[in-house]
């Protein structure tokens, strides 16, 4: 029998519901691939081999199997969300090494839909930085293992791109879904505020952090988002003719966008124009203060997350980040700067239905022990390659990453789509048009 690895979640769930394959057979195939290949990738902190087999059998015995949208689908979970019976280390030795009593609500919804959690994925300490490495391991880009998988949902993205699971759960506070998805050639959606339950740490970075799916197809991303949001997300008939603004520049002054990522946007614009949308170049009115606003909220969120942890057990870059952020916590909690940014950008996304930008400014940094390097060096490396995602956490509006094009190495490039609140279905429908016109290789050729 052929392996079930590399299949989409839609395909697997349909086969399980129709009893053409058992959940155990699907899960074992994926666990075998993890055991064989994750030593090269480093996607997982912990693999739930025995527990996943047992849970697969429980799914197979459910009386409602024929109605489960994710029947038997293996899912990887980012290691900053509680999974019942498993420890949650958030990339650190400073966090408690005690098993979670219950699932996070998003994990519970995935399991209720028939998914099986195969493991907990690597994250940088406290999910701060855009490279996933630390005391528990290093997550590499399966398309180019000399490069980081991105962060902070780097392990989750690497797991899906490597074919270890068709879906992964991650979250995004300054780009932590969209950055690794762009690096690893995946589809992801950072939902708008309130669409999916957050509950990430203490306050989800002042409400900026959102849970969302990582997938290899738009249909899989839509399916998982529907389960996480506990509501149907509109499908391909949603877009109509849209006004799409195309921006090629970074929101941060002085940070250039490399040619392959600009070319990806031009190609996406051409596809969408050919589909009948009204596409034109237009630059959002990003304020010059945007970099300062992003930095103060980023560091302040870490300061809150680090409270109660022994600073002697934190990496130096994390300690410095938290120390810088302490003075900004009160201002970040007030929400005043984010409200000013929303007021400034709202007219632009009223004139245009969707904004199309590069997902990254350049390829991810080399896979290296960034957690042992200084704070400023990490800050500059993150800013240089991933400056395009933070504005949409600050506003709380939906944004997604779609693979399109490739680097000279063969690793994927990607574009970002941004919309007004409540337009996740619209973004997914436009992404589906890109997918139909420019299909991508879904998993890396690891053997």
C-alpha positions as MATLAB code, in Angstrom:
seq = 'XXXXXXXXXXXXXXXXXXXXXXXXXXXXXXXXXXXXXXXXXXXXXXXXXXXXXXXXXXXXXXXXXXXXXXXXXXXXXXXXXXXXXXXXXXXXXXXXXXXXXXXXXXXXXXXXXXXXXXXXXXXXXXXXXXXXXXXXXXXXXXXXXXXXXXXXXXXXXXXXXXXXXXXXXXXXXXXXXXXXXXXXXXXXXXXXXXXXXXXXXXXXXXXXXXXXXXXXXXXXXXXXXXXXXXXXXXXXXXXXXXXXXXXXXXXXXXXXXXXXXXXXXXXXXXXXXXXXXXXXXXXXXXXXXXXXXXXXXXXXXXXXXXXXXXXXXXXXXXXXXXXXXXXXXXXXXXXXXXXXXXXXXXXXXXXXXXXXXXXXXXXXXXXXXXXXXXXXXXXXXXXXXXXXXXXXXXXXXXXXXXXXXXXXXXXXXXXXXXXXXXXXXXXXXXXXXXXXXXXXXXXXXXX';
ca = [
       0.000    0.000    0.000;
       1.279    3.493   -0.800;
       2.211    5.793    2.042;
      -0.267    8.354    3.332;
       2.466   10.911    3.909;
       2.404   13.760    1.444;
      -1.400   13.570    1.099;
      -3.553   16.586    1.933;
      -5.719   16.756    5.027;
      -8.797   16.834    2.794;
      -7.709   13.589    1.092;
      -6.829   11.812    4.331;
     -10.029   12.789    6.152;
     -12.184   11.658    3.212;
     -10.399    8.292    3.042;
     -10.765    7.736    6.793;
     -14.448    8.696    6.782;
     -15.043    6.270    3.906;
     -13.052    3.563    5.763;
     -10.535    3.178    2.941;
      -7.791    3.559    5.552;
      -7.701    3.552    9.337;
      -6.489    6.479   11.436;
      -3.780    4.209   12.862;
      -2.411    3.413    9.388;
      -2.258    7.133    8.547;
      -0.623    8.077   11.843;
       1.927    5.248   11.711;
       3.001    6.304    8.206;
       3.659    9.824    9.481;
       5.411    8.663   12.648;
       7.681    6.454   10.546;
       8.602    9.426    8.348;
       9.311   11.557   11.406;
      11.559    8.852   12.881;
      13.431    8.522    9.594;
      13.917   12.168    8.663;
      13.425   14.577   11.551;
      17.040   14.206   12.610;
      17.872   16.297    9.532;
      15.096   18.863   10.085;
      14.579   19.291   13.827;
      10.880   20.074   13.615;
       9.817   18.393   16.867;
      10.738   18.878   20.503;
       8.625   15.879   21.447;
       7.055   13.135   19.315;
       3.990   11.442   20.822;
       4.542    8.063   19.143;
       2.704    5.770   21.568;
       0.052    8.315   22.545;
      -0.681    9.187   18.916;
      -1.198    5.529   18.002;
      -3.591    5.070   20.905;
      -5.495    8.240   20.045;
      -5.716    7.175   16.401;
      -7.404    3.968   17.520;
      -9.851    6.019   19.601;
     -10.718    8.132   16.552;
     -11.248    5.002   14.475;
     -13.715    3.688   17.045;
     -15.795    6.864   17.234;
     -19.446    6.522   16.333;
     -19.387    9.884   14.528;
     -16.364    9.037   12.339;
     -18.278    9.673    9.110;
     -18.967   13.260   10.166;
     -15.498   14.295   11.379;
     -13.938   17.024    9.189;
     -10.367   16.039   10.224;
     -10.914   12.303   10.680;
      -7.548   10.676   11.354;
      -5.504   13.670   10.180;
      -2.100   13.961   11.908;
      -1.492   17.437   13.338;
       1.625   18.979   14.882;
       1.177   21.542   17.674;
       3.439   24.477   18.501;
       5.058   24.103   21.899;
       3.453   27.171   23.443;
      -0.064   25.715   23.519;
      -1.095   23.195   26.182;
      -1.630   19.600   25.087;
      -3.181   17.397   27.741;
      -0.618   15.134   29.399;
       2.390   16.820   27.742;
       4.845   19.376   29.052;
       4.870   22.843   27.455;
       8.395   24.270   27.483;
       8.062   27.256   25.087;
      11.663   26.731   23.972;
      13.126   27.300   27.437;
      14.506   25.575   30.528;
      12.993   28.350   32.660;
       9.429   27.102   32.130;
       7.840   24.435   34.364;
       8.443   20.820   33.355;
       4.954   19.680   34.326;
       2.313   18.069   32.102;
      -0.692   20.131   31.044;
      -3.965   19.165   32.727;
      -6.115   19.993   29.714;
      -5.866   20.933   26.049;
      -5.844   24.488   24.805;
      -9.232   25.237   23.266;
      -7.779   25.145   19.738;
      -6.187   21.749   20.376;
      -9.486   20.523   21.829;
     -11.327   21.663   18.697;
      -8.857   19.852   16.447;
      -9.231   16.659   18.451;
     -13.024   16.958   18.495;
     -12.855   17.177   14.688;
     -10.916   13.881   14.557;
      -7.302   15.108   14.347;
      -4.485   13.228   16.085;
      -1.637   15.213   17.688;
       1.639   13.556   16.642;
       4.020   15.894   18.440;
       5.004   19.257   19.859;
       7.139   21.435   17.615;
      10.287   23.457   18.236;
      10.097   27.166   19.036;
      12.664   29.824   19.962;
      12.700   30.704   23.642;
       9.377   32.325   24.643;
       8.563   32.476   20.898;
      10.377   35.794   20.597;
      12.534   35.601   17.486;
      12.217   34.752   13.800;
      14.759   31.910   13.929;
      13.807   28.662   15.659;
      16.761   27.392   17.660;
      17.562   26.974   21.322;
      18.248   24.553   24.141;
      15.745   22.004   22.806;
      17.019   21.971   19.215;
      17.081   23.764   15.864;
      14.390   23.728   13.169;
      15.735   23.940    9.617;
      14.032   24.754    6.331;
      13.322   21.379    4.662;
      13.897   22.976    1.248;
      17.359   24.240    2.249;
      18.633   22.829    5.534;
      21.466   25.359    5.635;
      18.784   27.962    6.447;
      16.531   28.515    9.438;
      12.904   27.431    9.169;
      11.946   30.904   10.393;
      10.051   31.581   13.574;
       8.575   31.486   15.920;
       6.322   28.715   14.520;
       9.401   27.353   12.743;
       9.076   23.785   13.980;
       5.424   23.651   12.952;
       6.208   24.965    9.474;
       9.157   22.594    9.061;
       6.969   19.647   10.097;
       4.392   20.338    7.395;
       6.910   21.192    4.668;
       8.795   17.959    5.428;
       5.635   15.847    5.154;
       5.628   14.902    8.847;
       2.013   16.079    9.179;
      -0.372   17.618    6.639;
      -1.380   20.309    9.143;
       0.207   22.159   12.047;
      -1.078   24.584   14.626;
       0.940   27.726   15.243;
       0.453   31.323   16.251;
       1.484   34.764   15.118;
       2.318   37.784   17.297;
       4.569   39.712   14.884;
       4.582   37.322   11.923;
       5.272   34.003   13.633;
       2.968   32.064   11.287;
       3.532   34.020    8.091;
       7.337   34.199    8.352;
       8.025   30.431    8.632;
       5.247   29.665    6.154;
       6.960   31.931    3.628;
      10.337   30.349    4.352;
       9.009   26.780    4.051;
       6.569   27.210    1.144;
       3.282   26.855    3.031;
      -0.138   28.472    3.188;
      -1.105   30.144    6.440;
      -3.675   32.585    7.740;
      -3.205   34.940   10.659;
      -6.882   35.447   11.491;
      -8.269   38.822   12.405;
      -8.663   39.537   16.095;
     -11.410   37.455   17.709;
     -11.877   34.989   14.848;
     -10.045   32.104   16.574;
      -9.601   31.785   20.358;
      -6.187   33.111   21.383;
      -5.265   32.366   25.008;
      -1.528   32.415   24.258;
       0.492   33.155   27.367;
      -0.511   36.124   29.521;
      -2.681   38.261   27.270;
      -1.503   37.055   23.846;
       0.880   39.989   23.476;
      -1.822   42.573   24.253;
      -4.246   40.849   21.877;
      -1.876   40.916   18.900;
      -1.140   37.157   18.816;
      -3.505   34.805   16.987;
      -3.637   31.034   16.517;
      -3.868   29.702   12.989;
      -3.189   26.872   10.521;
      -0.125   25.854    8.552;
      -0.926   23.771    5.468;
       0.276   22.848    1.987;
      -2.926   23.822    0.157;
      -5.494   26.573    0.423;
      -8.272   24.008    0.888;
      -6.457   22.487    3.866;
      -5.843   25.912    5.400;
      -9.514   26.796    4.986;
     -10.611   23.483    6.504;
      -8.380   23.851    9.553;
      -9.318   27.501   10.035;
     -13.000   26.524    9.975;
     -12.354   23.988   12.739;
     -10.326   26.450   14.819;
     -12.907   29.216   14.393;
     -15.813   26.770   14.880;
     -17.543   28.243   11.840;
     -17.445   27.771    8.075;
     -15.017   30.018    6.201;
     -16.352   31.072    2.762;
     -14.980   29.240   -0.241;
     -13.964   29.986   -3.808;
     -17.102   31.890   -4.754;
     -16.368   34.697   -2.302;
     -13.995   37.100   -4.084;
     -15.937   38.628   -6.990;
     -13.944   41.414   -8.638;
     -11.676   43.072   -6.083;
      -9.609   46.222   -5.918;
      -6.106   45.080   -5.061;
      -3.272   47.393   -4.053;
       0.256   46.181   -4.815;
       3.159   47.374   -2.674;
       6.754   46.289   -3.180;
       8.414   48.272   -0.407;
       9.107   47.432    3.185;
       7.031   49.181    5.876;
      10.354   49.950    7.614;
      12.421   52.684    5.988;
      15.826   51.555    4.806;
      15.056   47.813    4.640;
      15.247   46.708    0.971;
      13.211   43.905   -0.592;
      15.308   41.399   -2.544;
      14.480   40.799   -6.197;
      13.005   37.254   -5.867;
      10.387   38.453   -3.369;
       9.521   41.534   -5.436;
       9.270   39.308   -8.524;
       6.856   37.011   -6.676;
       4.559   39.971   -6.016;
       4.686   41.079   -9.653;
       3.789   37.553  -10.757;
       0.915   37.360   -8.279;
      -0.361   40.755   -9.423;
      -0.301   39.556  -13.025;
      -2.272   36.421  -12.139;
      -4.907   38.361  -10.216;
      -5.216   40.987  -12.932;
      -5.686   38.185  -15.451;
      -8.477   36.814  -13.256;
     -10.339   40.109  -13.673;
      -9.408   41.955  -10.492;
      -8.554   45.661  -10.545;
      -4.867   45.684   -9.612;
      -2.708   48.781   -9.220;
       0.467   49.918   -7.481;
      -0.293   51.822   -4.290;
       1.693   52.305   -1.100;
       0.034   52.109    2.322;
       0.650   55.242    4.416;
       2.951   53.557    6.919;
       4.085   56.094    9.546;
       7.799   56.659   10.113;
       7.196   55.688   13.728;
       6.080   52.158   12.762;
       9.420   50.561   13.601;
       9.407   52.045   17.082;
       5.792   50.985   17.644;
       6.573   47.422   16.565;
       9.710   47.213   18.704;
       8.034   48.531   21.858;
       5.127   46.073   21.567;
       7.408   43.152   20.648;
       9.689   43.701   23.637;
       6.825   44.511   26.010;
       5.081   41.262   25.130;
       8.236   39.360   26.023;
       8.561   41.286   29.291;
       5.093   40.086   30.301;
       5.811   36.478   29.269;
       9.110   36.454   31.214;
       7.527   37.508   34.505;
       7.875   34.800   37.145;
      10.625   32.960   35.253;
      14.152   32.677   36.625;
      16.163   35.110   34.466;
      19.315   33.054   35.076;
      17.748   30.258   33.023;
      16.864   32.482   30.049;
      19.100   33.069   27.040;
      20.866   36.404   27.052;
      18.982   37.659   23.995;
      15.683   36.884   25.732;
      16.738   38.603   28.970;
      17.755   41.750   27.119;
      14.552   41.738   25.053;
      12.444   41.479   28.207;
      14.475   44.111   30.033;
      14.043   46.581   27.162;
      10.315   45.870   27.086;
       9.535   46.424   30.768;
       9.394   50.192   30.360;
       6.832   49.854   27.541;
       4.322   47.450   29.093;
       1.886   50.089   30.335;
       1.895   51.954   27.024;
       1.398   48.724   25.075;
      -1.510   47.694   27.293;
      -3.232   51.023   26.653;
      -3.560   50.234   22.931;
      -3.221   53.898   21.979;
      -0.428   53.432   19.438;
      -2.252   50.554   17.765;
      -5.446   52.573   17.525;
      -3.555   55.452   15.889;
      -2.081   53.016   13.355;
      -5.536   51.566   12.591;
      -6.966   55.037   12.007;
      -4.095   55.859    9.664;
      -4.403   52.665    7.597;
      -8.189   52.221    7.556;
      -8.829   54.650    4.662;
      -6.311   52.750    2.519;
      -8.044   49.409    3.127;
     -11.380   51.058    2.496;
     -10.258   52.295   -0.910;
      -8.711   48.873   -1.655;
     -10.205   45.502   -0.752;
      -6.873   43.701   -0.421;
      -3.202   44.610   -0.106;
      -0.616   42.414   -1.873;
       2.995   42.593   -0.610;
       6.100   40.429   -0.411;
       5.952   38.010    2.506;
       9.658   38.454    3.287;
      12.365   40.923    2.315;
      15.020   38.245    1.809;
      15.688   34.573    2.564;
      15.892   33.415    6.159;
      19.166   33.578    8.104;
      21.529   30.644    8.126;
      20.668   27.792   10.461;
      22.929   28.604   13.385;
      22.838   28.972   17.190;
      21.238   32.404   17.111;
      20.155   31.952   20.735;
      23.821   32.216   21.739;
      24.351   35.448   19.839;
      23.774   38.969   21.082;
      20.415   40.704   21.221;
      21.284   43.436   18.705;
      22.610   40.924   16.198;
      19.362   38.965   16.461;
      17.288   42.123   16.189;
      19.050   43.253   13.021;
      18.860   39.797   11.403;
      15.132   39.529   12.104;
      14.380   43.046   10.883;
      16.393   42.626    7.699;
      14.480   39.595    6.473;
      11.001   39.857    8.007;
       9.823   43.492    8.227;
       6.528   43.076    6.347;
       4.369   41.199    8.849;
       4.190   43.252   12.107;
       1.800   46.036   10.953;
      -1.075   43.571   10.705;
      -0.617   42.262   14.235;
      -0.626   45.839   15.471;
      -3.892   46.546   13.645;
      -5.414   43.128   14.397;
      -6.451   42.593   10.754;
      -6.270   39.283    8.845;
      -3.231   38.495    6.713;
      -1.942   35.377    5.020;
       1.082   33.958    3.227;
       0.879   32.132   -0.118;
       3.830   30.358   -1.821;
       4.753   31.744   -5.220;
       8.067   31.525   -7.049;
      11.458   30.277   -5.912;
      14.945   31.385   -4.932;
      17.987   30.299   -6.988;
      18.502   27.529   -4.396;
      15.060   26.134   -5.208;
      13.618   27.160   -1.845;
      10.207   28.848   -2.127;
       9.353   32.515   -2.127;
       5.954   33.855   -1.120;
       3.555   36.781   -1.082;
       1.370   38.277    1.636;
      -2.325   39.169    1.322;
      -3.920   41.567    3.827;
      -7.567   42.505    4.260;
     -10.044   44.301    6.477;
     -11.562   42.612    9.537;
     -13.767   39.664    8.643;
     -12.239   39.019    5.203;
     -10.392   35.744    5.864;
     -12.615   33.997    3.303;
     -11.836   36.647    0.691;
      -8.091   36.259    1.212;
      -8.350   32.481    0.965;
     -10.371   32.738   -2.231;
      -7.753   34.984   -3.841;
      -5.053   32.587   -2.639;
      -6.926   29.762   -4.314;
      -6.814   31.664   -7.619;
      -3.038   31.988   -7.227;
      -2.794   28.281   -6.403;
      -4.805   27.276   -9.466;
      -2.725   29.448  -11.784;
       0.709   28.858  -10.224;
       0.614   25.534   -8.326;
       3.536   24.868   -6.026;
       5.419   21.803   -4.850;
       3.739   20.988   -1.547;
       6.488   19.149    0.332;
      10.259   19.253    0.188;
      12.010   16.383   -1.659;
      13.638   14.723    1.363;
      13.303   11.127    0.183;
];
